[in-house]
Amino acid sequence: MPRTPLPIGTWGEISTRTLKTKKNGKPVKHLAHARFRDHDGKVRAVTATGTTKTAARTALLAKLQNRAKTNHSGDLSTNHTVNHLLDLWERRFEGLVADGTRSPTTLATYRRALKNHVRPAIGELHISEATTQRLDVVLTDIKDHAGAPTARTCRAVISGAMNLAVRYGAITTNPAREVDAIEARPKSSPRALTAEEVTLLNRSLTADEHAVEADLPDLVTFMLATGVRIGEALAVLWNQVDLDAGTVEITHTIARPPGEGLIRKTTKSRTGQRVLSLPTWAAAMLRGRHTPDIHPDAPVFPDTIGCYRDPSNTRRSLRTALSPVGSTARRELGQTLQALRRQNHLSRKQVAQTLGWPQTRIELIETGRIKPTHRLVSTLTKTYGINLDRRPDLLTQLTDAAQPAESDQLAWIHSHALRKTTATALDQAGQTARQIADHLGQAKVSITQDIYMGRRIANPAAAQALEHAFDDHDLR
């Protein structure tokens, strides 16, 4: 009867023998040997050496285990850990990025989710232990501590890995598929800028020396005129602008994958590659920026040395510009809070980590660029061991700093609000959802309708249509 073959990725009995001895006959080197069945079905000899039998055996075991783990083209079983499955999934995703079918920024986002949330929560489980119930509890916990968007990213990662486990035969169904939908009410309803707010925004940026130095007035004008994302705007080259025809070609975006620096990469999908007609005021702005000696391959919105700008740094500059110092009282309160922080020998980063805030919020408070509230300041002063309600001097400063200022009208604006403003303007002009989606470079019209298109409060045409439809009926 033939011998039963070794299962794929396993090895047979380990044997040892002496390789070298001293003159007195004492062994000084041992060889451990085993036969390993690789994932191509072939059985190969694997060896390792050590100064003792135990050392040689231990070295061989490590070698065999590593061989079984890294050679992943074959079977995957329920006894493998989720970490092993995630390693396989991550390597496959890296291949998709190398092929150009997935974005490197998406890979970076997934890796953060893996490192910070998914692996610590379920990495040491066996695949069979990653049940729907257990995943539901884990994702709910992530949502409670890190927010719904992060939880959705983690669910996408887990679901992708479990799909791979199904394809490899380790499990029959994807346990992440039946996890409850991760929903959360948005912190604030997204809205577009009004015409008055656009005027105020332009006037504020033009009058801000730092905003002008950061080249924000023209950049914001371009984004309002085209509805492009900030990375797409920073990736536009002069050879993509036709000043005579008044058009601009959008084909790339700027990103910074970890460890790679700034790169100019193609848009997520073919839908993102488009040619847009420019309003006359946007074309005039670009003509004013263009000079005869400018290189055709130069970016339209470069950094100070003529290279690509970092989207993250540009967003930070925009946030700072849209949060100007509201009043002298806010500046003075910020300086007081900064002094209290320094007395406690704390950095902004340390305070932000303690409170779970973004570090920029501490900066905005201390520079008087954000409207303070009692809750905000009270939370901050508790970190410094101070009860706000027992400090009349601080309460007086807070009352003065909380008075309304014109700059408060701009503090809510972010780069995506400019994109929504463009979409809403096109919607109000009678453009169809498909036309607006094409202009924004979005493949799914539903996303354009749900997120970017403003809704009219009243629709007189609907009332007229209903009136004619039921005109013959006695509804009065």
Secondary structure, DSSP 8 states (H G I E B T S, - for coil): -------TT-B---EEEEEEE-TTS-EEEEEEEEEEE-TTS-EEEEEEEESSHHHHHHHHHHHHHHHHHH--SS---TTSBHHHHHHHHHHHHHHHHHHTSS-HHHHHHHHHHIIIIIHHHHTTSBGGG--HHHHHHHHHHHHHHH-HHHHHHHHHHHHHHHHHHHHTTS-SS-GGGGS-------SS------HHHHHHHHHHHHH-HHHHHTTHHHHHHHHHHH---HHHHHH-BGGGEETTTTEEEE-EEEE--TTT--EEEE-SSGGG-EEEE--HHHHHHHHHH--TT--TTSBSS--TTSS---HHHHHHHHHHHTS----HHHHHHHHHHHHHHHHTT--HHHHHHHHT--HHHHHHHHTT-S---HHHHHHHHHHTT--GGG-HHHHHHHHHHTS--GGGGTTT--HHHHHHHHHHHHHHTT--HHHHHHHHT-S-HHHIIIII----S--HHHHHHHHHHTTTS---
